[in-house]
């Protein structure tokens, strides 16, 4: 039977003999922002009160933004002329 001290010495010798894997470089969690970020024109649309559906979207009093490239000219006109909606032109990055 092997003594406990001999087992520990044997494990240590084995661990020292095995090569260590090279540390992996850490991936940058957020890509660095380019100084020339693309500005995206959008509409921030919210309901004046409650909830309302228009053009396949549901708007509440919090609202949300929709890129103008995702909307047709007709949809933009409908949103802008709807008395139950508050529409603001915004930009996103």
C-alpha positions as CSV (number, residue, x, y, z in Angstrom):
1,X,0.0,0.0,0.0
2,X,1.3,3.5,-0.8
3,X,1.5,6.1,1.9
4,X,-0.5,9.4,1.5
5,X,2.6,11.5,1.1
6,X,3.8,9.3,-1.7
7,X,0.5,9.6,-3.5
8,X,0.6,13.4,-3.3
9,X,4.2,13.5,-4.6
10,X,3.3,11.2,-7.5
11,X,0.3,13.4,-8.4
12,X,2.5,16.6,-8.3
13,X,5.1,15.0,-10.5
14,X,2.5,13.9,-13.0
15,X,0.9,17.4,-13.1
16,X,4.3,19.1,-13.6
17,X,5.2,16.8,-16.4
18,X,2.0,17.5,-18.5
19,X,2.2,20.6,-20.7
20,X,-0.1,23.5,-19.9
21,X,-2.5,24.7,-22.6
22,X,-1.8,28.2,-23.8
23,X,-4.4,30.7,-22.4
24,X,-7.0,31.6,-24.9
25,X,-7.3,35.3,-25.8
26,X,-10.4,36.8,-24.3
27,X,-12.9,38.0,-26.9
28,X,-13.9,41.6,-26.6
29,X,-17.6,41.5,-25.4
30,X,-18.5,44.7,-27.2
31,X,-16.9,45.6,-30.5
32,X,-15.4,49.1,-30.4
33,X,-17.6,51.7,-31.8
34,X,-16.4,53.2,-35.1
35,X,-16.2,57.0,-35.1
36,X,-18.4,56.9,-38.2
37,X,-21.4,55.1,-36.8
38,X,-24.3,54.8,-39.2
39,X,-27.2,57.0,-38.2
40,X,-30.6,55.4,-38.8
41,X,-33.6,57.7,-39.2
42,X,-36.7,56.3,-37.4
43,X,-40.1,57.1,-36.0
44,X,-40.8,56.7,-32.2
45,X,-44.5,56.0,-32.1
46,X,-46.7,55.6,-29.0
47,X,-50.5,55.6,-28.3
48,X,-51.9,58.7,-26.6
49,X,-53.7,56.3,-24.2
50,X,-54.2,52.6,-23.8
51,X,-53.2,50.4,-26.7
52,X,-53.9,50.8,-30.4
53,X,-53.1,48.7,-33.5
54,X,-52.0,50.3,-36.8
55,X,-50.4,48.8,-39.9
56,X,-49.6,45.5,-38.2
57,X,-48.0,47.1,-35.1
58,X,-49.4,47.5,-31.6
59,X,-48.6,50.7,-29.8
60,X,-49.0,51.5,-26.2
61,X,-48.2,54.5,-24.0
62,X,-44.5,53.5,-23.9
63,X,-44.1,53.3,-27.6
64,X,-41.2,52.0,-29.6
65,X,-39.0,53.0,-32.6
66,X,-39.3,51.7,-36.1
67,X,-36.6,52.5,-38.8
68,X,-37.9,54.4,-41.7
69,X,-36.4,51.8,-44.0
70,X,-38.8,49.3,-42.5
71,X,-41.9,51.4,-43.3
72,X,-43.6,52.3,-46.6
73,X,-44.4,55.9,-47.4
74,X,-48.0,55.1,-46.9
75,X,-47.4,53.7,-43.4
76,X,-45.5,56.8,-42.4
77,X,-48.4,59.0,-43.7
78,X,-50.9,56.9,-41.7
79,X,-48.9,57.1,-38.5
80,X,-48.3,60.8,-38.9
81,X,-52.0,61.6,-39.5
82,X,-53.5,59.3,-36.8
83,X,-55.0,61.5,-34.0
84,X,-54.6,58.6,-31.5
85,X,-50.8,58.3,-32.0
86,X,-47.9,60.5,-30.9
87,X,-45.2,60.3,-33.6
88,X,-41.7,61.7,-33.2
89,X,-38.8,61.6,-35.8
90,X,-35.7,60.2,-34.1
91,X,-32.4,58.7,-35.1
92,X,-30.8,55.5,-33.9
93,X,-27.3,54.1,-34.1
